[in-house]
Amino acid sequence: MTNAVTNDNRYFRTAVVPAAGMGTRFLPATKTVPKELLPVVDTPGIELVAGEAADSGANRLVIVTSPGKDGVVAHFVEDLVLESKLEASGKHHLLEKVRKAPGLLEVESVVQEQPLGLGHAVGCAESVLDDDEDAIAVLLPDDLVMPRGVLETMGRVRAKRGGTVLCAIDVPKEQVSAYGVFEVETVPDATNPDVLKVTGMVEKPAMEDAPSTYAAAGRYLLDRAIFDALRRIAPGAGGELQLTDAIALLIEEGHPVHVVVHRGSRHDLGNPGGYLRAAVDFALDSEEYGPSLREWLIDRLNQPSGE
């Protein structure tokens, strides 16, 4: 397996992907297929996220699943029977695609026995970390952040400033109520204007109450202190432990927290509308599918509605 970031400048070894949800917004499809395995064109969303983690230097992916939800982890297991059939039939292009996921990084799972929130899911990963790991990356599989590379930038910020580093996107002000929004201030000595200090977080504020237009984008580089904070916060709505509450506690106690504003694109794979946009975006960039899809879309959009 290969990583874009070498062992010498790796900022974290373990990436955690919370994947215990039921995928209710995709029913009835998710009755039998985990949401994380729905393909963006021809690649499951979980594989795209795993590839991002590997490119950023991780050598291990910890998938937090729910009881009986084994298919997500199985995607990263070699299928020697399938591979031999593809090789024997000369379908080397498909063979390369099938071998990609198992070769990205080491994959293991931990089970979240009850759906007790994102904070609880992240906390489940503590038991499998090595004693010398002082930070972990968390990638929400619903958030597809493109182009890749923001985690590496976040790692450089942590190496310089310590603490926890989060990712944000700049959203239109009328959309802030759909997101967790950061309260930020500039960093006087920052050479990158997209690096800001986080002084607070507000979950889904009203437009007039939003402290900024910088919204959480599903990428976290968390100092190991997060696990102690998770043990000390109280459950919120629905009895769930919120990761944002634990981060807020760290901020309150003087723990440095910064944000990197990502200026690329972000697709929400967690709902059908966002998923469709991601599939179209990926397909248009594909040499295999892009040209014919673009031609069809132009023709289709030029037709009167209803035809």
N, C-alpha and C positions, 0 to 999 in steps of 0.2 A: 504494500500500500504506500501511497505517496501523499505528502502534505505540502502545500505551498509554503508553509511556515516551517523552518527547520527546528530541530530539537533545541538548538542553542538559543533561539529567541522566541520560544513558545511561551505564550502568556497564560495558558491554562491547558490542562490535560483532559479534563472531563467536561463534556457537554451534556446537559440534561434536557430531555424533551418530554414535557408533560403530555401524555396521550391517553388519559383515562376516561375522557368524556364519551358520552353516548352518541354524539353527532345528531342530535334530535332535529336540527334544522335541515338535515339531508334525508330524513325519512321520506319514503320507505327504503331508499337505497342502502342506508346504514343498518338495516335489520340484519344483514349478513356480511356486509363489507365495512370494515372500520373506515371512518372518515379519512384517516391519515393515509389510506391506501388508494383513495380515489385519484385517478391519474390526471396530472396536468399535461395534456397531450398524451404522452406515452410513459411518463415517469411519475410514480406516486409522490405526493407532496412530502411525505416523511423522508424519501430518498433525497429530494432536493435540499431539505434542511440538513440532513446528514452530510451531504456534500459540502454545504457551506461550513459546517463545523470542522470537517476534515481540512478544507482549504485554509481555515484560520488557525490550524495547529493542534486541534484535538486528536487524541489517539484512542479515545473511548467515548462511546455514546451510551448514556443511561436513559432508557425509555421507561417512563412511569406509566404503567398500565393499570387497568382494573381487572378484577377476577374474571377469567374466561376470555379475555381479550388478547389472544396469543398471536393473532395473524400479523400484527404490526412488527413484532420481533422476528417472526418467521420469514419476513421478506428479506432479511439480511443473512439468512442461512443458505449455504450452497445447495443447489439442487443438481446433483451430479447426474441423475438420470436425464433430466431435461437438457443439461449441457452436452451430454454425450450424443443425444439425438440431434441437437442442432449442429454439432460438429460433424457428425456422420453425414448429414444432409447438405453440408457446405454452407449453412446459414451463419456465416462468421460475423456478420453485422449484428444479428440478433444475439449471438453468443456473447459478443462484447457487452451488449446492453444488460444481459442477464447476469454477467459476472461483476458488473460495476458495483452494485450495492454491497455484496459480501466483502469486496476488497477495499471499501472506503476506510473503515476503522473497526475496532472491536466494539461489539454491541452486547449489552446485557440489559436485563429488565429488573425493576422493582415493582411491587404491587401496592397500589393505594387501595386499601380494603374498602374504604368508604369515600364518597365524593365530598371531601371537606375543604375544598378550595385550592387555589393555585399555590398559596403559601404552604399548605399541608403537603401538596404534591412535591414541591421542591424539597421540603424537609425530609421526605421519604428517601431521597438520594444520599443523605448524609452517611448512612450506614455502609455504603459501598465505596466511599472515598478513601484514598490512602492518607496516612497520617500527615504527610508532608505537602498535601495539596492545600494551598491557601486561598484559592479562588476557583469558582466554577462558572461556566457559561450556561445560560438557560436560553433556549430557543423555543418560542411558541410555534407549533407546527401550523397554526392558522395564519401566521404572518409570513408572507413570502417577501423578503427584502432584497431588492435588486438594484444595481449589480452587487455581487458579493464584495466583501472587504470591510464592512463596517465593524465587524468583530475585531479585526486586526487593529483598526484605528482605536477602538475602545481599549484594546490591550496596551497600546502605547500610552494612552492617557493614564491608565491605571499604573503602569510602570513609572510614570513621571510624578503622579499626584497621589497614588495610593487609593485605598478605599474601594468603593463600588462605582461602576460606570454603566450607564443606561443608554439606550438608543431612543431617539425621538424623530418624528416627522413633523414638518410644519404644515398644519391643516388649515383650510379656510375657517374663519372665525365662526361662521354659521354651523360648522360641523363639530365644534369642540364638545358639545354635550354628549357625543357618542364615545368619548375617549377618557382615559386617565390623562390629566394635563399637568405639566410640570410648572412649578414656580421657580424661576431661574434668575440668576444675575451673571453679569459678565465676569470673566476671569482676567484680571489686569495684565498678567504676563503671558497669556495664551497667544501663540502664533497662529492658531487655527480659530477663526471666529465662530466656527460651529461647535466649539467646546465651551460649555457653560457650566456654572456651578448650580446644583439643585438645592433649593432652600425649602421646598415643600412639594406636595403632590395633592391634587384634588381629583376625585373620581367623578367623571361625567358632570361637570359643572354646567349651570345655565350660562348661556353665551355672555351675558353681562357680568357674570361672576368669575369668568375664566381668568387666571393669572397670566396666561400667555396663550399662544396658539401652538405650542410644542406638545405633541401628544405621544404617549408611549407606543413603541413600535415592535414590541415582542422580542427584543434582544436585551439580555442582561448579562453583565459580567460582575458577579457577586463575590464580595469578600466573604471568607468563611464565617465571619462574624454574623452573617445573616441567620445561621442556624440557631445561635443563641437568642437572637432577636425574635425569631419565630416561636421559640419556646416561651417568650415573655409577653407576647401580645394576646389580647383577648379575642375570641371568635367574634366575627361581625355578623352581618345579615345572613340568615339561613344557617347559622352555626359554623360558617366557613372561616378559615384563616386566610387573610388577604396578604399577599406578598407586599403590596403597597404599604400596608400598615407596618410591616416589619422594617421596610426601608425608611418610612417616616420616623420610626423609633430611632434608627441609627443616625438619621440627620439630627434629631433632637438631642442626641447624646454626643454630637460633635464629630461623628464619623464622616469623612469626606465622601460626598456623592456628586458625581459629575454626569453630564449628558453629552452625547455626540449627536448632532443633528444630521440625519441622513438626507442627502439631497437627491437621491435616486427615486425609484418607484417602490411602492409597497402594495401588495395585493392581499386581501382578506380571503383566505381559503375557507374560512369558517361559515360562510353563507353562500348560497347558490349564485347570487349576483356577482360577488367578488371572485368566486371560483371560475365562473364563465369568462370574466374579463382576463383573469390570469391565463386561462387556456388559450384565448385568442391572442394575447400578447406574446406568449411563448411560441405559438404556432407561426405567427407572423415573422418571428426572428429565426425560424427554422429553415434551413436550406431545403429540407425534404418536403415540408408542408407549406412554407410561406408563400411562394409565388402563386400557386393555384388558389390558396385561401384568399389572398389579397384580391385577385381577379374576381373571385366569386363574391366577396364582400362588396366590392365596388358595384358590381352588377346588381346585387341584391338590394343595396341601399338606394339605388337609383330607381327601383321599382316603387310604384305607389303602394302605400300601406294596405295590407290585406290580400295582396296578390300572392 
